[in-house]
Amino acid sequence: MSLLTVEKLTSSVGAEVVGVDADRLASDDALASAILDSLEHNGVLLFRGLDIDPETQVEFCKRLGGIDYSEGHHHVPGIYRVTLDTSKNSSAGYLRATFDWHIDGCTPIGDEYPQKATVLSAKRVAETGGETEFASSYAAYDALDENEKQRFASLRVVHSLEASQRRVTPDPAPDLLERWRSRPISEHPLIWTHRSGRRSLVLGASADHVVGMDLDEGRALLDELLQRTTTPDCVYRHEWSVGDTVIWDNRGVLHRASPYAPDSPREMLRTTVLGDEPIE
């Protein structure tokens, strides 16, 4: 008998897990293994109305891999508070960049790998906006024709924090620009060949330009590929209710939040499962 019952949400990305409670997630190693397997196939898993508490969320994630314990503006280590309320998160300004499509971890501070997975739980939701959208970067590669797969195989792309932040703050003050540029830039292949043998496209807001290509031409290519990856028929859009929990495979999924007001009560609790695979 299967440890996991899932119902597809779209044909390309997303499935809902049914019949699993929070305590079991935090204590059942076999279930955690089944979730990782399902995540590989579905990209995004929804636990509707799970009502998981922060401590249990971290315990669950520890069964999936290493945890990011960086400062998260929350009293539980391993939890990062996602809100635009600066009284709850002093770094809230940077979160506006999450309104654009992205893959977490393309511009690391050091030599960290992109995050393996992210778990997000809804504590308070926006009155308008604040939905989270997902698109499969595996499906994006699979949709390329054979000529494109060959043409893009050797392309490399420069990613930077500045590229993603300029989308929401196009005219930054000099000190802000200096902070952006203090983060190292990263160069990644456009096509990520995973250890599993699957391939995906590495796209999103942090992708600045294509190495060796005319600047405008390269950016036009990146924009075109992103648009093709995120057409409405390729996207799962989650409308949050308090108590929902979503986990996504950051290595094979692009995501973004729909814009919401700076004074919105929206508050999500995020736990990041650290990556163990470089982009290559």
Phi, psi and omega in degrees: 000139182291141177284345189224131174248121182233150177234123184300141177262324172217172181286336186251334184203138172100136174209148177262131176269131181240149173079022179236132178256168186296318182298322180291323178301323185276352188232350188251103181294324179295322178294320178300319177296320178295324179294317178299320178295316179293325178297322177300324184271331186250341178081318182222136175236131179253130171247094186287130177061033183291325179055047179281140178271161186303317181297319180291325177300315179295318178300319177299312184295329178298337177278352180259341182158192177291154185247142173279114180256022177299161179309126184237010179060034181212151185284345180263118178301136182097353178253133174244127182275118179261107180201152175271001178281110184291344176285342179254337179212108184291345179259020187301330181303324181291339184288346177295337177292344178286357175285351177253153179300137181198165171242125182294135172095014178281346178231069183290159177287321179242229181252027180294149176276158175303149182302144178288312182203161178229136175248132182229128180237140184268119175260321173219146184242160180284149175291322174221143182077190177086002175294158176244133182247147183226143175218142184277122176279343170291311179298327179297318177294315182299332182281348177293148173279169186297324178296318179294319179301321179288316182297321187271352188301328184257000184285142177236147188233136176271128179246142180210153173297322181301317182301316181287322183286329179296337179294330181253340177227080187289341182233073186286152172293153184305321182290326178291317178299321178297321178295318177301313186284351175285341176281128181301145172279160180230148177241123183232153170294147175296325179252120180267117175265110187278161178301332179289345185098345177287159179234148179218164177266138179257100187229183173123184189299331183281347182285112187266308182201164180265128181299131175079001180250148174312137188304308182292321180295316180295318179294324177296321178296314180298319179295318180297315181295322179294319179297319179293326181289331191243026173297152186308327181287349180256003190245138165259125181250115182263122175266112191286143164238150178304131180101346177291147173229136178231140172236138177227152177278098185298337183281344182229014184221133167269148178214162173201157174261140172290140182304145176218162188292144179302331179264015179294147176284356186310127178216120178244148175248122187247138169235133183253128175266121187294150182278157177226018183219122179286159173280115180205000000 
